[in-house]
Amino acid sequence: MSRKAHIVWTFAITSIALFMTTLDNLVVTTALPTMQRDLHASISGLEWTVNAYTLTFAVLLMLGAALGDRLGRRRVFLAGLGIFTLGSAMAAMSPSIDWLIGARALQGVGGAIVTPLTLTILSDAVPYERRGLALGLWGGISGLGVAIGPLVGGAVVQGLSWQWIFWLNVPIGLAAIPLGAARLRESHGPAARLDVTGVGLVTASALGLVWGLVRANSNGWTSPEIVGSLVAGVLLLIAFVAWERRAREPMLPMRYFENRAFAAANAASLLMFFGMFGSIFLLTQYLQNVQGNSPLDAGLRMLPWTGMPMIVAPIAGALTDRIGARPLLVTGLALQATALAWLAAITAPDVAYIELVPPFAIAGIGMALFFAPVATVVLGSVSQSEAGKASGANNAIRELGGVFGVAVLASIFAHQGGYGSADLFTDGILPALWVGAAVVGVGAVAAGLLPGRGRTARVGEPALQGAD
């Protein structure tokens, strides 16, 4: 197989797998009202339907990258696809909300293995001089999978049923596995020891924090369960950082965060996903529960938001090499913060849809400007041999941002409002949107701390001197 054919096949297979796993972040959002009725789910059950996927996805991403480096990226990538496909089939057959949550967690395990390896497999296949464009397209596909999830979910729920959201993954996964085995080349990274202790600490920490946030409104913020869960989560996080600082082969080397580009890009990613995931979780329900739209109509009405990455992300990817990532990331996050604040200012039970279109479009442009260059920044801050760990860290951090965003904004919603009426729902979503806007705004400030163009150095290297 020629090098050009290898690149084309690698890009096609990794793009399909990446799109499928990132799509499942938010594909269920427009199905949540239907699932609530069919499975008699509470607000916390709906939160866990989203967070069971993103939580396991986030905390195991770095382990997935490490397994690929050690055992072979193609081999582990195909195993991850198999796990994801099995989890999808189990989710489609769910008889209860608890079963569905468990199946979503299994999907997250598969997604955590597949996603970082799509980046390292693609990066290994593409020549260095074309890597910026390839990684920009990778970022665009990742962002598109996240952004278009509500539309795909709405179309499937209305045309078929919510179970088909998951059934559709099965034939795609079953076709991609043999195709990947035939067309992808095997590659390895540094054969480092697996940091099982680090994985255990970060998993327990995230679970403790999310458990406390999700259950706080129903149990009371001062109840022993909630206080104990949140305190344990914080202490375990401190223990994780301490362990990673002294571990011989850590899953997340703390020295990465000494690099300003890596630290700023990941801080911006965490805050962006916090604000946007939590807001989308509530807005897709608002379009149905308050405005009376069907699942498909809700997905279509999100198109000014979700459709923009298809147009803007490829342009942003090409611009990254020409003008640098910092202006794109700052602008993208600022636009998203503006859009959320706009929505918070105008959202009401009887607001006309046409008034929602401008902030939806601005949010979509902002997302596209963010997704395309962030992968380039992260991988440009480390050596090629550490690309797997770096990409896994960035994906994990942003997914954890989404987990905490859904948990915190849904908690604000539940405290201030609820599902009882359109007015009650609106009372809950407004303060949540304001908080989301503020958090994404802080993300724009974090992105502004990125080094200027020509000044980025890899971990362990002195900063390069040059003009912004």
C-alpha positions as CSV (number, residue, x, y, z in Angstrom):
1,M,0.0,0.0,0.0
2,S,1.4,3.4,-1.0
3,R,2.0,6.1,1.6
4,K,-0.7,8.3,0.2
5,A,-3.2,5.4,0.3
6,H,-2.1,4.6,3.9
7,I,-2.7,8.2,4.9
8,V,-6.2,8.2,3.3
9,W,-7.2,4.9,4.9
10,T,-5.8,5.9,8.3
11,F,-7.7,9.2,8.2
12,A,-10.9,7.6,7.1
13,I,-10.9,4.8,9.8
14,T,-9.8,7.0,12.6
15,S,-12.3,9.7,11.7
16,I,-15.2,7.2,11.7
17,A,-14.2,5.9,15.1
18,L,-13.6,9.3,16.5
19,F,-16.9,10.7,15.2
20,M,-18.8,7.7,16.7
21,T,-17.2,8.0,20.1
22,T,-17.5,11.8,20.4
23,L,-21.0,11.7,19.1
24,D,-22.1,9.7,22.1
25,N,-21.1,12.5,24.5
26,L,-24.3,14.4,23.7
27,V,-26.3,12.2,21.3
28,V,-28.7,11.3,24.2
29,T,-29.5,14.9,25.1
30,T,-32.5,15.3,22.8
31,A,-33.7,11.8,23.9
32,L,-33.6,12.6,27.6
33,P,-37.3,13.7,27.9
34,T,-38.4,10.5,26.0
35,M,-36.1,8.4,28.2
36,Q,-37.5,10.1,31.3
37,R,-41.0,9.0,30.4
38,D,-40.1,5.5,29.1
39,L,-37.8,4.5,32.0
40,H,-39.4,6.7,34.7
41,A,-36.1,8.4,35.4
42,S,-35.4,11.3,37.8
43,I,-33.2,14.3,37.1
44,S,-30.3,12.5,38.7
45,G,-30.9,9.4,36.5
46,L,-30.8,11.6,33.4
47,E,-27.6,13.2,34.7
48,W,-26.0,9.8,35.1
49,T,-27.1,8.8,31.6
50,V,-24.8,11.5,30.3
51,N,-22.2,11.4,33.0
52,A,-21.7,7.6,33.2
53,Y,-20.3,7.8,29.7
54,T,-18.2,11.0,30.1
55,L,-16.9,10.0,33.5
56,T,-15.5,6.6,32.5
57,F,-14.4,8.1,29.2
58,A,-12.5,10.8,31.0
59,V,-10.7,8.9,33.8
60,L,-9.6,6.0,31.5
61,L,-8.4,8.1,28.5
62,M,-4.8,8.2,29.7
63,L,-4.8,4.5,30.5
64,G,-6.1,3.8,27.0
65,A,-3.3,5.8,25.4
66,A,-0.7,4.1,27.7
67,L,-2.0,0.6,26.7
68,G,-1.7,1.5,23.1
69,D,1.9,2.7,23.5
70,R,2.7,-0.5,25.3
71,L,0.7,-3.3,23.6
72,G,0.4,-1.8,20.1
73,R,-1.8,1.1,19.1
74,R,-3.7,-0.7,16.3
75,R,-4.4,-3.8,18.5
76,V,-5.6,-1.8,21.4
77,F,-7.6,0.5,19.1
78,L,-9.5,-2.4,17.7
79,A,-10.2,-3.9,21.2
80,G,-11.6,-0.5,22.2
81,L,-13.9,-0.5,19.2
82,G,-15.1,-3.9,20.3
83,I,-15.9,-2.8,23.8
84,F,-17.6,0.3,22.6
85,T,-19.8,-1.7,20.2
86,L,-20.7,-4.2,22.9
87,G,-21.7,-1.3,25.3
88,S,-23.8,0.2,22.5
89,A,-25.7,-3.1,22.0
90,M,-26.3,-3.4,25.8
91,A,-27.6,0.2,26.0
92,A,-30.0,-0.4,23.1
93,M,-31.5,-3.4,25.1
94,S,-31.8,-1.5,28.4
95,P,-35.0,-2.4,30.3
96,S,-34.3,0.2,33.1
97,I,-32.4,3.4,33.8
98,D,-29.9,1.6,35.9
99,W,-29.1,-0.9,33.1
100,L,-28.7,2.0,30.7
101,I,-26.3,3.8,33.0
102,G,-24.2,0.7,33.3
103,A,-24.1,0.2,29.5
104,R,-23.2,3.9,29.0
105,A,-20.3,3.3,31.4
106,L,-19.1,0.4,29.3
107,Q,-19.4,2.6,26.2
108,G,-17.2,5.1,28.0
109,V,-14.5,2.5,28.6
110,G,-14.4,1.7,24.9
111,G,-14.5,5.3,23.9
112,A,-11.6,6.1,26.3
113,I,-9.4,3.5,24.5
114,V,-10.4,4.5,21.0
115,T,-10.3,8.3,21.1
116,P,-6.7,9.1,22.1
117,L,-5.4,6.4,19.8
118,T,-7.1,7.9,16.8
119,L,-4.9,11.0,17.3
120,T,-1.6,9.1,17.8
121,I,-2.3,6.6,14.9
122,L,-3.1,9.6,12.6
123,S,-0.2,11.6,13.8
124,D,2.2,8.7,13.2
125,A,0.8,8.2,9.6
126,V,1.0,11.9,8.4
127,P,4.2,13.6,7.4
128,Y,5.3,16.4,9.8
129,E,4.8,19.2,7.3
130,R,1.1,18.2,6.9
131,R,0.5,17.4,10.5
132,G,-1.0,20.8,11.4
133,L,-3.8,20.4,8.8
134,A,-4.4,16.8,9.7
135,L,-4.7,17.6,13.4
136,G,-6.9,20.6,12.7
137,L,-9.3,18.3,10.8
138,W,-9.1,15.8,13.7
139,G,-10.1,18.5,16.0
140,G,-12.9,19.6,13.7
141,I,-14.3,16.0,13.5
142,S,-14.1,15.7,17.3
143,G,-15.9,19.0,17.7
144,L,-18.5,18.1,15.1
145,G,-19.2,14.7,16.8
146,V,-19.9,16.5,20.0
147,A,-21.8,19.4,18.5
148,I,-24.1,17.5,16.1
149,G,-25.1,14.9,18.8
150,P,-28.4,16.6,19.7
151,L,-29.5,16.7,16.0
152,V,-28.6,13.0,15.4
153,G,-30.3,12.0,18.6
154,G,-33.4,13.9,17.9
155,A,-33.7,12.6,14.4
156,V,-33.3,9.0,15.5
157,V,-35.7,9.2,18.5
158,Q,-38.4,10.7,16.4
159,G,-37.9,8.5,13.3
160,L,-37.3,5.3,15.1
161,S,-36.9,5.2,18.9
162,W,-34.3,6.2,21.5
163,Q,-32.8,2.6,21.4
164,W,-31.7,3.2,17.9
165,I,-29.3,5.9,19.0
166,F,-27.2,3.0,20.2
167,W,-28.1,0.3,17.7
168,L,-26.7,2.5,14.9
169,N,-23.2,2.1,16.4
170,V,-23.2,-1.6,16.2
171,P,-22.9,-2.2,12.4
172,I,-20.5,0.7,12.1
173,G,-18.3,-0.8,14.8
174,L,-18.5,-4.3,13.4
175,A,-17.4,-3.0,10.0
176,A,-14.6,-0.8,11.3
177,I,-12.9,-3.5,13.3
178,P,-11.9,-5.8,10.3
179,L,-11.3,-2.8,8.2
180,G,-8.9,-1.4,10.8
181,A,-7.2,-4.7,11.1
182,A,-6.5,-4.8,7.4
183,R,-5.6,-1.2,6.7
184,L,-4.0,0.3,9.8
185,R,-0.3,-0.2,10.5
186,E,0.9,-1.2,14.0
187,S,2.9,1.3,16.0
188,H,4.2,1.5,19.5
189,G,5.2,4.2,21.9
190,P,7.5,4.1,25.0
191,A,6.8,0.8,26.8
192,A,6.2,2.4,30.1
193,R,4.8,0.7,33.2
194,L,1.0,1.1,33.6
195,D,0.2,3.6,36.4
196,V,-2.7,1.6,38.0
197,T,-2.5,3.5,41.2
198,G,-2.9,6.8,39.4
199,V,-5.9,5.5,37.5
200,G,-7.5,4.3,40.7
201,L,-7.0,7.6,42.5
202,V,-8.3,9.8,39.7
203,T,-11.3,7.5,39.1
204,A,-12.2,7.5,42.8
205,S,-11.7,11.2,43.1
206,A,-13.9,12.1,40.1
207,L,-16.6,9.6,41.2
208,G,-16.7,11.1,44.7
209,L,-17.0,14.7,43.4
210,V,-19.6,13.9,40.8
211,W,-21.6,11.7,43.2
212,G,-21.8,14.5,45.7
213,L,-22.8,17.1,43.1
214,V,-25.5,15.0,41.5
215,R,-27.1,13.8,44.8
216,A,-26.7,17.1,46.8
217,N,-30.1,18.6,45.9
218,S,-32.1,15.4,46.8
219,N,-30.1,14.6,50.0
220,G,-29.1,18.1,51.2
221,W,-25.7,19.7,50.8
222,T,-25.0,19.3,54.5
223,S,-25.9,15.6,54.7
224,P,-23.1,13.2,55.8
225,E,-23.3,11.4,52.5
226,I,-22.7,14.6,50.4
227,V,-20.1,16.2,52.6
228,G,-18.2,12.9,52.9
229,S,-18.4,12.3,49.2
230,L,-17.1,15.8,48.2
231,V,-14.4,15.8,50.9
232,A,-13.2,12.3,49.8
233,G,-13.1,13.5,46.2
234,V,-10.9,16.5,47.0
235,L,-8.6,14.5,49.2
236,L,-8.2,11.8,46.6
237,L,-7.5,14.4,44.0
238,I,-4.7,15.8,46.2
239,A,-3.4,12.2,46.6
240,F,-3.5,11.7,42.9
241,V,-1.3,14.8,42.2
242,A,1.1,13.8,45.0
243,W,1.4,10.3,43.6
244,E,1.9,11.5,40.0
245,R,4.7,13.8,41.2
246,R,6.7,11.0,42.7
247,A,5.7,8.0,40.5
248,R,8.5,6.6,38.4
249,E,6.3,6.4,35.3
250,P,3.2,8.5,35.9
251,M,0.1,8.4,33.7
252,L,0.0,12.2,33.8
253,P,3.5,13.7,34.3
254,M,3.0,16.9,36.4
255,R,6.0,18.4,34.6
256,Y,3.7,18.8,31.5
257,F,2.0,21.6,33.4
258,E,5.2,23.5,33.8
259,N,4.9,24.2,30.0
260,R,2.7,27.3,29.7
261,A,1.1,26.2,26.4
262,F,0.1,22.8,27.8
263,A,-1.2,24.2,31.0
264,A,-3.2,27.1,29.4
265,A,-4.7,24.9,26.7
266,N,-5.9,22.3,29.2
267,A,-7.3,24.9,31.6
268,A,-9.2,26.5,28.7
269,S,-10.5,23.0,27.6
270,L,-11.7,22.2,31.1
271,L,-13.6,25.5,31.4
272,M,-15.0,25.4,27.9
273,F,-16.5,21.9,28.3
274,F,-17.8,22.8,31.8
275,G,-19.9,25.7,30.5
276,M,-20.9,24.3,27.1
277,F,-21.8,20.7,28.1
278,G,-23.8,21.8,31.1
279,S,-25.7,24.4,29.0
280,I,-26.5,22.0,26.1
281,F,-27.7,19.4,28.6
282,L,-30.4,21.9,29.8
283,L,-31.1,23.7,26.5
284,T,-32.0,20.6,24.5
285,Q,-34.5,19.8,27.3
286,Y,-35.8,23.4,27.3
287,L,-36.6,23.2,23.6
288,Q,-38.8,20.2,24.2
289,N,-40.2,20.6,27.7
290,V,-40.9,24.4,27.6
291,Q,-41.2,25.2,23.9
292,G,-43.1,22.0,23.0
293,N,-40.8,20.8,20.2
294,S,-40.5,17.2,19.2
295,P,-37.0,15.5,19.6
296,L,-36.3,16.0,15.8
297,D,-37.5,19.6,15.9
298,A,-35.3,20.3,18.9
299,G,-32.3,18.9,17.1
300,L,-33.1,20.9,14.0
301,R,-33.5,24.1,16.0
302,M,-30.0,23.5,17.4
303,L,-28.6,23.5,13.9
304,P,-27.5,27.1,13.9
305,W,-25.3,26.0,16.8
306,T,-24.3,22.4,15.8
307,G,-24.0,23.1,12.0
308,M,-21.3,25.9,12.4
309,P,-18.4,23.5,13.1
310,M,-18.9,21.9,9.7
311,I,-18.3,25.2,8.0
312,V,-15.8,26.9,10.3
313,A,-13.6,24.1,11.7
314,P,-11.7,23.3,8.5
315,I,-11.0,27.0,8.0
316,A,-9.8,27.3,11.6
317,G,-7.6,24.3,11.2
318,A,-5.9,25.8,8.1
319,L,-5.5,29.2,9.9
320,T,-3.8,27.6,12.9
321,D,-0.6,27.1,11.0
322,R,-0.7,30.7,9.6
323,I,-1.7,32.9,12.5
324,G,-1.2,30.6,15.5
325,A,-3.6,29.1,17.9
326,R,-3.9,31.8,20.6
327,P,-6.1,34.3,18.7
328,L,-8.4,31.5,17.5
329,L,-8.9,30.0,20.9
330,V,-9.4,33.3,22.7
331,T,-11.9,34.4,20.1
332,G,-13.7,31.1,20.1
333,L,-14.2,31.1,23.9
334,A,-15.2,34.7,24.0
335,L,-17.8,34.1,21.4
336,Q,-19.2,31.1,23.4
337,A,-19.3,33.1,26.6
338,T,-21.1,35.9,24.8
339,A,-23.6,33.5,23.3
340,L,-24.4,31.8,26.7
341,A,-24.9,35.2,28.4
342,W,-27.1,36.3,25.5
343,L,-29.3,33.2,26.0
344,A,-29.4,33.7,29.7
345,A,-30.7,37.3,29.1
346,I,-33.5,36.4,26.6
347,T,-34.6,32.8,27.6
348,A,-38.3,32.8,28.7
349,P,-41.2,30.3,28.3
350,D,-42.6,32.3,25.4
351,V,-39.5,33.6,23.7
352,A,-39.7,33.3,19.9
353,Y,-37.3,30.8,18.4
354,I,-35.9,33.4,15.9
355,E,-34.5,35.3,18.9
356,L,-32.4,32.2,19.9
357,V,-30.8,31.8,16.4
358,P,-28.1,34.6,16.7
359,P,-26.7,33.3,20.0
360,F,-26.9,29.7,18.8
361,A,-24.9,30.6,15.7
362,I,-22.3,32.6,17.7
363,A,-21.9,29.6,20.1
364,G,-21.3,27.3,17.1
365,I,-18.7,29.5,15.5
366,G,-17.0,29.7,18.9
367,M,-16.9,26.0,19.3
368,A,-15.4,25.5,15.8
369,L,-12.7,28.0,16.5
370,F,-11.8,26.2,19.7
371,F,-11.8,22.6,18.6
372,A,-9.6,22.9,15.5
373,P,-6.4,24.4,17.0
374,V,-6.4,23.0,20.6
375,A,-5.0,19.6,19.5
376,T,-2.2,21.3,17.7
377,V,-1.3,23.3,20.8
378,V,-1.3,20.3,23.1
379,L,0.8,18.0,20.8
380,G,3.1,20.9,19.9
381,S,4.0,21.3,23.6
382,V,5.4,17.7,24.0
383,S,7.8,15.5,22.1
384,Q,6.4,13.0,19.5
385,S,7.1,10.1,21.9
386,E,4.8,11.6,24.5
387,A,2.0,12.5,22.1
388,G,-0.2,9.6,23.4
389,K,0.0,10.8,27.0
390,A,-0.5,14.4,26.1
391,S,-3.6,13.8,23.9
392,G,-5.0,11.5,26.5
393,A,-4.5,14.1,29.2
394,N,-6.2,16.8,27.1
395,N,-9.2,14.6,26.3
396,A,-9.5,13.5,29.9
397,I,-9.4,17.0,31.3
398,R,-12.0,18.4,28.9
399,E,-14.3,15.4,29.4
400,L,-14.0,15.9,33.2
401,G,-15.0,19.5,32.5
402,G,-18.1,18.2,30.8
403,V,-18.9,15.9,33.7
404,F,-18.6,18.6,36.3
405,G,-20.5,21.1,34.0
406,V,-23.5,18.8,33.7
407,A,-23.4,18.0,37.4
408,V,-23.0,21.6,38.6
409,L,-25.4,23.3,36.2
410,A,-28.0,20.6,36.6
411,S,-27.7,21.1,40.4
412,I,-28.2,24.8,40.0
413,F,-31.2,24.1,37.8
414,A,-32.7,21.6,40.3
415,H,-32.2,24.0,43.2
416,Q,-33.8,27.0,41.5
417,G,-36.4,25.3,39.3
418,G,-37.6,21.9,38.1
419,Y,-39.8,20.0,35.6
420,G,-43.2,21.0,37.1
421,S,-44.1,23.8,34.6
422,A,-42.6,25.9,31.9
423,D,-42.1,28.8,34.3
424,L,-40.4,26.5,36.8
425,F,-38.1,25.1,34.2
426,T,-37.1,28.6,33.1
427,D,-36.5,29.6,36.7
428,G,-33.9,26.8,36.9
429,I,-32.2,27.2,33.5
430,L,-31.5,31.0,33.7
431,P,-29.0,31.0,36.6
432,A,-27.4,27.9,35.2
433,L,-26.8,29.6,31.9
434,W,-25.3,32.7,33.6
435,V,-22.8,30.4,35.5
436,G,-22.0,28.6,32.2
437,A,-21.2,31.9,30.5
438,A,-19.0,33.1,33.4
439,V,-17.0,29.8,33.4
440,V,-16.4,29.9,29.6
441,G,-15.4,33.5,30.0
442,V,-12.7,32.5,32.4
443,G,-11.6,29.9,29.8
444,A,-11.1,32.8,27.3
445,V,-8.8,34.4,29.9
446,A,-6.9,31.1,30.3
447,A,-6.4,30.8,26.5
448,G,-5.0,34.3,26.5
449,L,-2.1,33.0,28.6
450,L,-0.9,30.8,25.7
451,P,2.5,31.8,24.4
452,G,2.5,33.8,21.2
453,R,3.3,32.3,17.8
454,G,6.9,31.3,17.6
455,R,7.4,31.2,21.4
456,T,6.0,27.7,22.2
457,A,8.5,25.2,23.5
458,R,8.1,21.5,24.0
459,V,8.2,20.1,27.6
460,G,11.8,20.1,28.8
461,E,13.0,22.6,26.1
462,P,13.8,26.3,26.5
463,A,11.2,28.7,25.0
464,L,11.8,29.8,21.4
465,Q,12.1,33.4,20.7
466,G,10.1,35.1,18.0
467,A,7.4,37.5,17.2
468,D,3.8,36.9,18.1
